[in-house]
Amino acid sequence: MNIKQALISVSDKTGVVELATVLHQFNITILSTGGTAKLLQKSGIPVIEVSDYTGFPEMLDGRVKTLHPKVHAGILARMDLPEHRQTMEQAQIPTIDLVVVNLYPFSQTIARPDCSFEEAIENIDIGGPTMIRAAAKNFQRVAVVTDPQDYGILLEKMRASNGSVDQDYRFQLAKKAFSHTAHYDGAISNYLTALESADSRRKPFPDQLNLSFTLAQSLRYGENPHQQAAFYRDIADVAGSLADYQQLQGKELSYNNIADTDAAWACVRTFDQPACVIVKHANPCGVAVAENLPAAYQKAFATDPVSAFGGIIALNRPVEADLAKAILQQFVEVIIAPEFSAEARQLLASKANIRVLTVPLGTHGNRYDLKRVDGGLLVQTPDDLNVTADQLQVVTQIKPTSAQIEDCLFAWRVAKFVKSNTIVFCANGQTLGIGAGQMSRVDSARIASIKAGQANLDLHGSVVASDAFFPFRDGLDVLAQAGASVVIQPGGSIRDEEVIAAANEQRVAMVFTGVRHFRH
């Protein structure tokens, strides 16, 4: 299909001059509107304004520009049908063979805290989606481009085929176009159904929740080999999320690799100090902060060397050669960090199967935390609350020292990323024993103590975090017997006084956060 006439009307003008320049070199007539037309004319590219083309001026402050039969008949006509061809000839309407359109920046507009309802409504595009959908529907004859990143591919194909675009590529563009308008309409629906009225504040959750994800990677299998799996990227993703990873080396990532790496990365990026997090089966098995990354790694690894075997290592600073050498002493599935030095990459290359990933270190977090259930979807805001020292309430006779408070905050932050019921022993910015995912909190306490003993780590004088309150004193008694000197927990149990009395009896300091961190 040779392109004879193109319509270009874009909000994002990235690369549009370069595109139009080449189209002009192919002697393609270019129709355009508003700011796009002015930009192309200023760049010396011949353009016919749509209002001149249709003989009908733009009206209503530009709301009506392309909604005209001469435009939409030109896009929608099927020239393989005699009746269509005859109608077009009688009306003297030429075909439009290429539509290059992207839409008003609705999502970017409503993301601004100061965005008014009126401004949001004005950024709902009408003519753009109509042209995109018309062109995508008629992909057998029309090519539609909605993404500036596709301009280069389009031009390559045109150069290779003397100005034409093959049907297979037109179909690929059509699929992308329909996905583009679906995401756009979904964003509008999410915004409007989160409002009770035009002048009301937005609710946290819309009445209609529309989610948009694109396929990033097909995976070999799911959690188990008999399950199929894929990794989808959130269209609304911003820099700093796991979806931005670049794989420098190693085998293809599996379903479990990605899930575990996400858990490790989510934890490590919350620390300001150099930090290392080692994860096994979605639970941290070792976490530490230190003055430098190698020291943090050694401390995290020492927490549970057995569980660290075949684990995921996440680091929040660039990895240099000395740390790479240390990591190579153990078996590891994935290493993720913001950067790796050339020397570190060279050393890690000696173990070709290790998956080495880089991700920009940002503060990204998902807007919603999602969990699929049978026939529905549980949706909540992320657990991104970190308490500070001034929010802690000391409830025992013995008061923690400032150093112990620091460890309380460290242990509390780690506990947020461990499956409930959670118990985390720590000291000096290092986890000493972690009990995760038990049905009984007292069993988690026992397991954490056992883990520390297996690693030859002394719990005397340690700080312990519990992700939720102690329903009975038995859990507190286990911690005290193991050597804990300070406990941080949410409080809020009907037996708080009993647990506080046990802490006083055991000479253990206790602080309440008023916040729990269940993780199911």
N, C-alpha and C positions, 0 to 999 in steps of 0.2 A: 504494500500500500504506500504509494508516494504521497507525501505531505505537500499540499498546495496552499493551504490556509491554516493559520494557527491563531488561537485566542489566548492572550496572556494577561492575567489579572491576579497579582499576588500581593499579599500583606507582607510576607517575609521576602525581601527583594535580594537576598543573598544569591549571587551568581546569575541573576536574570539578564543583566546586560550582556554577559559573555554568551549566554544561551541565545539570546535574540540576535546577536551579531552573527553567529553561525547560521541560524535559520535564514537570515537575510542573504547570506552568501549562497544558500541553496535556492534563492529566488522565491522564498515562501512569503506570502502576504501575511502581515502581522496585524491582528486586531488587538486593541487594548483599551483599558479604562483608567480614569483618574490619575493617581500618582504614578502608577506603572507606566502609563502612556507618556506622562511628562518626563519621567526618568529616561525612557528609551529615546524619546525625541531629543532630549538634551545630550544624549550620547551619540547622536547622529544616525540613529536607526530609523528608517521610514516606518511609520505606524499610522494605521487608520483608527481613529477613535470610534468606539462602538456607537456613540450617539450619531456620528456622521454616517456610519455604516447602516444603521437601522433607520435613519431619518427621523429619529425621535430623541429629543434631548433628555439628559439625565434629569431626574426630578426628585422631589422630597428629600433634599439634602443628600443626594446620592444613594438613597435607599433603593431606587429603581434605576438600574442601568442596563443590565443584561437580560432582564425578564421580558423578552421580545421574541415573537415567532421567528424572525430572521436569524436570531442566534440559536434558539433551541431546535428549530427545524434543521438548521445547518449541522447541528451536533447529532440529532436523533435519526436523521434520515437513513434508511437502509437502501443503498443504491443497487442492491441485488434484486430488489422488488420493483417490477415495472410500474406499479401504481405510485410508489414513492418517488421514483425517478421522474415520472410524468408530472406529479404535483410540484416537485422542486423546479422543473423546467418552466411550468406554467407561472409559478410565483416568482421566477427569476431569482431564486435563492441558491447561492453557491454553498457547497459543503464546507464544514469546518473539520479538519482532520486531526488537529492536535489541540488539546486544551491543557494549559498550564495554569493551575489555580491553587493557591493555598489560602487559608481562611483567616478572618479576623482573630486576633490573639485572645480568645475568650478565657482559656485556662490561666494564662499569664495575668490577665486583667483581674480576675476574681481572686487570684492569689495575693494581691496587694491588700494589706490591712485597711487602707483608706478607700478601697473601691466602693463606690455607691451603687445602689440598685439600678439607678438610671444608666450609669456607665456600663454596668454589666449587660443590661438589655441592649444598649447600642452596639455592643461587641458580639451580638448574635448575628452571624452572617446568614443571609437568605439566598442571594443570587449565587454565591460561591458553591455551597453544597448542591444547589440545583444543577449547576453546570457540571460539577464533578460526577454526580450520580447519573446524569444523562450520558456523559461521555463514557463512563464505566459500563453502563448498560449496553452501549453500542460499541463495545471494544472490538467487534469483528472489523470495524472500519476506523474507529477513532482511538488515538492514543491519549491517555490522560496522565498528567504528572502532577503530583501533590507535594513531593519532597524535593527540595533543592539538591539533595545528595544524589538524586537520580539523573540530574541534568547531564553529567559526564557520560553515563552509560547510554543515555538516549542518543547523544551526539556521536558516540563511538559506533553505535548500530547504524545511524544514518550515514555516516561516512563510509561504512563498510558495504552499504547497499544502495549507494547513490540517492540518498534522501528518503528512503522508505524505512518502515518499521514493521518487523514480522509479527504475525498474529500471536505467537507464543509470548513475546515480550509485551504486547498490548494486553494480553490476559493477566500477566503478572502485575502490570501497572493497575489494571482494573481492580484486582483483588486488594491491592494496597489502598486504592482510592476509596473503596467501600469501607475498609477498616478505618481509614482516616475520618470519614464522615460519621461512622458509628461511634468512634471515640469522642468526636466533637459533640454529637448529640447527647452522648452519655454524660459528658461534663456539664452540659446545660441542664439536663434532667437532675443530676446530683445537686446542682446549685439551687434550682428552683424548688425542688421537693424538700429541701432543707429549710425553707422559709414558710412560715404560717401565713404571712401576708407580705405585701411589697415593702412595708416599713418595719418588719420584724427582724430580729437578729437571727443569724443562721444557727440551726440546731447542729449538734455534733454529728448526727446521723441522718441522711436523707430518707424520705419515705421510699424512694426507689434508688437502690444502690447499683450503679453500673461500673463494672471493673473492666479495664482494658490491659491486656498483656500480649506480648508478641513472643513467638517461639525463638528462644535464644540457642537452644541446643537439644537435640534428641539424645537420650541417654541409653546406654546399653541395656539397662534394666532398672527396676525400682529398688525398694528396700531389700527385696529378695529376687533371685534370678527369674522366678516365674511371673513377675510383675513388670509391665511396661511403664516407662517413665519419660518425662521431658522436663526441661527447665524453661520457664517463661519469664520474660523480663517485663516489669511494670513500665508501661508507656510513660507514666509520670515520674519515673525515676530521676533522681538528681545525683550529682557526683558524690562519691563517698560510700555508696552502697556496695554490697557484695556483687551485684549485677554488673558493676564496672570492672570486674577483675580482668586482668590480662595474664594469660598463662605463658610463662617463660620456658617451661620444660615439663616433662613428665607425661605419664599416661593420661588418657582421657578421664575427666572427672566423672565420678559415679553419683548416683542419687544421694547415697549416704555421705560421700565426700562433701557435696555441696551443703547438705543440711548441717553437718558437723562444723564445716568451715564457717558457716553463717553464725553458729553459736559462738565460736571462738572469736570471730571478728567483732561481733556485737559487744562482747565483753571487753576485749582489749582496747577498743577505741574510746572507752569511757574514762580511761585513766590519763592523767596529765603527766605523771612521771613515766620514765621508761618502764615498760611492762611486757610481760610474757604470759600468755594463757595457753595451756595445753588441754585439749578437749578429747574425750573418748565417748562415743555414743551420745553426743549432744550435751554431755555434762562436763564441766571443768574438772579435771583431776589434778591440776596444779596451776596456781596463779601467784604471781609475785610482781612487786615493783622494787626498783633499786636505782642507784645512781647512774647505772649504765645497762645496756641491753644484755651483754653476756652475763652479768651478775643476776639480772632478773631471770634469765633463762635457767641458770644453775639452780636458783632457789625454787622456781616452779617445777623443774624436773625432779628435784629432791623430794617433793611432796609425795609422789607416788610413781616411782620409776617403773613399776610393773604395769600399771594402767597406761602410762605414757607410751608404751610399746605400740607402734602402729597408730599413733594419735595424730591430731592436727595441732600445729604450732602456729599461734598468731602473735605478731610482734608489732608494736606501735612506733617503731623507729626504723630507719634504714639499717639493713643487715650488712655487716662488714665481714671480712675474711675470718677473723678470730671466732666469731659466733658461728659461721658456717662450718668451721672445723669441729666445733663442739657438737653441733647438731648431727653431723655425720657419724658420730659415735653411736647413735641409736637408730632404730628403724622408725621412720616417720612416713606418713602417707602424704601430707600436705603441709607446706610452709607458706604462710601469707604475711606480707609486710608491705609498707608503702613503697620501699625501694630495696634493691640489692646491688651492692657494688660490683664492678666488673670482676674483681678477684673472688668475691663470694659466689658469683654466678659460675665462674670457672671451676671452683671447688665442687659446687653442688652438681655440676654437669657430670661428675664422676659417678653419680648415682642417678642414671637416666630416668628411672621410674618415679623418682620423687616429683610430685607435682608442686611447682614453685609458682606462686601467684603474687601479683602486685595489685593493690587497690589504693586510690587516693585516700588519704586519711582525712575524712570529713566528719561532720556531725549528723550525717543523714540518718533518718529513721522513718519507717513506714508510717503513713498517716493512720492506717488501720492494722490491727492484728487480727488475722482471719483464721478460723478453724472450721473445716467442713464437718458437718454431722449428717446423718442419714436424712435426706430430704430438705436440708437447709444449711445455713451458714451462721456461725457465731461470729460476731464482730465486736471488737473493743478498741479503745485507744491503747497505744503501746505503754508498757510500764517503763517510763523514762524518768521517774521521780528519784532523785538522789537527795537523801537528807544531809543536813549540815550539822556541825557540832552544836550550834546554838539551838537546834531543834530537839536535841536529846534531853530526856528527863531522867535524872538519876533518882532511883527509887529505893536504894538500900543505904544502910548505915555507912558502909565503906564506899568511898568515892574513887572512881578511876583517875589515873594520872593523865596528863596531856598526851603522853606517848601511847597510853592504852586507848584513849579516845581516837587517836589516829588509826590504830589497828581496828577499833570498832567500826569506823567508817569504811575501812578497807574490806573487812570481813562482810559487812552489810552489803557492799556493792557486789562482791563475789556471789553472795547468797542469792541475789536477784537472778542469776543466770544458771542456777542449779535446780534440777527438778525437785518439786516438793514431795515429801517433807524434807527439809534441808537443814543440815547442821554443818557449819564451817568453823574449824579451829584455825587460828592464825597467830603469828607473832612477828613483829618487825617487818611488816609488809610481805609476809610469805604465808601461804596456806600450809597447814601442818597435817590436816586430816579433813576429808570431806565425806559426809554421809548424804546420799541422794536417793530420792524417789521411793522411799519406804512408806508403807501404809501406816506405820507407827513412828511418831517422832522420837520416842525413846530408842527404837531400833536404829534410826538414823544416827543418833548420838553414839550408840555403841559401835556402829560400823565406822564412824569417823575416828573414834578412839582406836579401834583395831587397826585401821589404815595407818594412823600415825605410828603405832607400835611396829608395824611391819616395815616402815621406812626408817625406823630407829630415830624418830623425832620426838623430842621431849615436850610434853604438853604442860608441864608445870609453869604457871605464870601466864598461860596463853589466854587469848581472847576468843570468844565463841559467838557466832551469829546464828540465830534461828529465824527462818523466813516468816514464821507465824508464831503466835503465842504458845506457851506451854499449857496444855489443858490440865496437867497434874504436875506435882513436884518431882515425879520419878525421873523425868528427863533432865531436870536441873541437877538432881542428885548424881546421875551418871556423869555429867559434865564436871561437876565439882570433884568427884572421885578420880576422874582422869587427870585433874590438875589445873582446870580452868580457874582463872582469877577474876575474869570479867565476862559478863554475858550481855549481848545486845539482842533485843527482841521487841516485837511490836507492842506487847501488852494488850489488854482488852479482854482477857479471860475472866469468867466469873470467879475463878480461883486465883486471881492475881495475888491476893493477899497471902494465900497459902504458899505460892511460889516465891514471893518476896521474903517471907519468913524463912523458907528453906535456904535462900541465898544468904540471908543474915546469919543463919545457923552455921552454914558452911564457910562463912567469911569470904563470900564472893560478891563483888560489886555487880550491880545490874542497872542497865539503862533501857528505857523504853523509847521507841521511835514514833509510835502512834500510826505506823504504816506497815502493812504486810506485803510480802512479795511472793505470793503463790505463783507457781509456774507448772502448768499441767501439760 
